Amino acid sequence: MSTIAADQITPARPTTDTVPSRFWEANFIALREFAAIHGHARPSRAHQTADGLLLGAWVVRQRTAYDKGALAEDRAHRLDALPGWVWRPESERRRSRVPNTTTSPEESRC
């Protein structure tokens, strides 16, 4: 029988699957409702629902889990399907601030 040294054992990477499904579902439903009302799924970090869900903080945690590879694939797909969902909102904000410096020849003659 062989033994394994403690430094050879890699702990299992936690996933968001360890988060109770009902909690995730409640927040997802709240985000879907938010998106239906506002036309996007990007609540502020401080956004709280009328039911007391800290929706903005939950969204941040989902993005962080995704970046770390710890968000279940089915959950990532469900979030992707929401209108206006972005994984990196800061990149989207930067992109929207960059002026369009490419002009067509027709535009440059005006």
C-alpha positions in Angstrom: 0.0 0.0 0.0 1.5 3.4 -1.0 1.1 6.5 1.0 0.5 10.0 -0.4 2.3 13.0 1.1 0.1 15.8 2.3 1.7 18.2 -0.2 0.7 15.9 -3.1 -3.0 16.2 -2.3 -4.8 19.0 -4.2 -8.0 20.0 -2.4 -11.1 19.9 -4.5 -11.9 23.3 -6.0 -15.1 24.6 -4.5 -17.9 25.4 -6.9 -21.0 27.4 -6.7 -22.8 24.1 -6.7 -22.1 24.1 -3.0 -24.5 27.1 -2.7 -28.0 25.8 -2.0 -29.9 25.7 -5.2 -32.9 27.5 -3.7 -30.8 30.5 -2.8 -29.3 30.6 -6.3 -32.7 30.2 -7.9 -34.2 33.0 -5.8 -31.5 35.4 -6.8 -31.6 34.3 -10.5 -35.4 34.9 -10.6 -34.9 38.3 -9.0 -32.2 39.1 -11.6 -34.5 38.0 -14.4 -37.2 40.3 -13.1 -34.7 43.1 -12.7 -33.7 42.6 -16.4 -37.3 42.6 -17.5 -37.9 45.9 -15.8 -34.6 47.7 -16.6 -33.7 46.1 -19.9 -30.4 44.8 -18.6 -29.0 42.4 -16.0 -26.5 44.8 -14.4 -27.8 46.0 -11.0 -25.5 48.2 -9.0 -23.4 46.4 -6.3 -25.6 47.9 -3.6 -28.9 46.9 -5.3 -31.3 45.2 -2.9 -34.7 43.7 -3.9 -37.9 44.6 -2.1 -37.7 41.1 -0.5 -34.3 41.9 0.9 -32.1 39.9 -1.5 -28.7 41.6 -1.9 -28.9 41.1 -5.7 -26.0 43.4 -6.7 -23.6 41.5 -4.3 -24.9 38.2 -5.6 -24.2 39.3 -9.2 -20.7 40.2 -8.2 -20.2 36.8 -6.7 -21.4 35.0 -9.8 -18.9 37.0 -12.0 -16.1 36.2 -9.5 -17.0 32.5 -9.5 -17.0 32.5 -13.3 -13.6 34.2 -13.5 -12.2 31.6 -11.1 -13.8 28.7 -13.1 -16.0 27.8 -10.2 -19.4 28.6 -11.7 -21.4 25.6 -12.9 -21.7 25.6 -16.7 -25.5 25.5 -16.6 -25.6 28.5 -14.4 -23.2 30.4 -16.6 -25.4 29.6 -19.6 -28.6 30.8 -17.8 -26.9 34.1 -16.9 -25.6 34.5 -20.4 -29.2 34.2 -21.7 -30.4 37.3 -19.7 -30.7 40.5 -21.7 -27.8 42.8 -21.1 -25.8 40.4 -19.0 -22.0 41.0 -19.1 -19.3 39.1 -17.4 -16.9 42.1 -17.1 -19.0 45.3 -16.8 -15.8 47.4 -16.4 -14.7 46.3 -19.8 -18.1 47.2 -21.3 -18.0 50.7 -19.7 -14.5 51.3 -21.1 -15.5 50.1 -24.5 -18.6 52.4 -24.5 -16.4 55.4 -23.6 -13.9 54.9 -26.4 -14.8 57.2 -29.3 -15.2 55.6 -32.7 -12.0 56.8 -34.5 -12.7 54.9 -37.7 -14.7 56.7 -40.2 -15.7 55.8 -43.7 -14.5 57.9 -46.6 -18.1 59.2 -47.0 -18.2 60.3 -43.3 -14.8 62.1 -43.6 -16.0 64.3 -46.5 -18.9 65.8 -44.5 
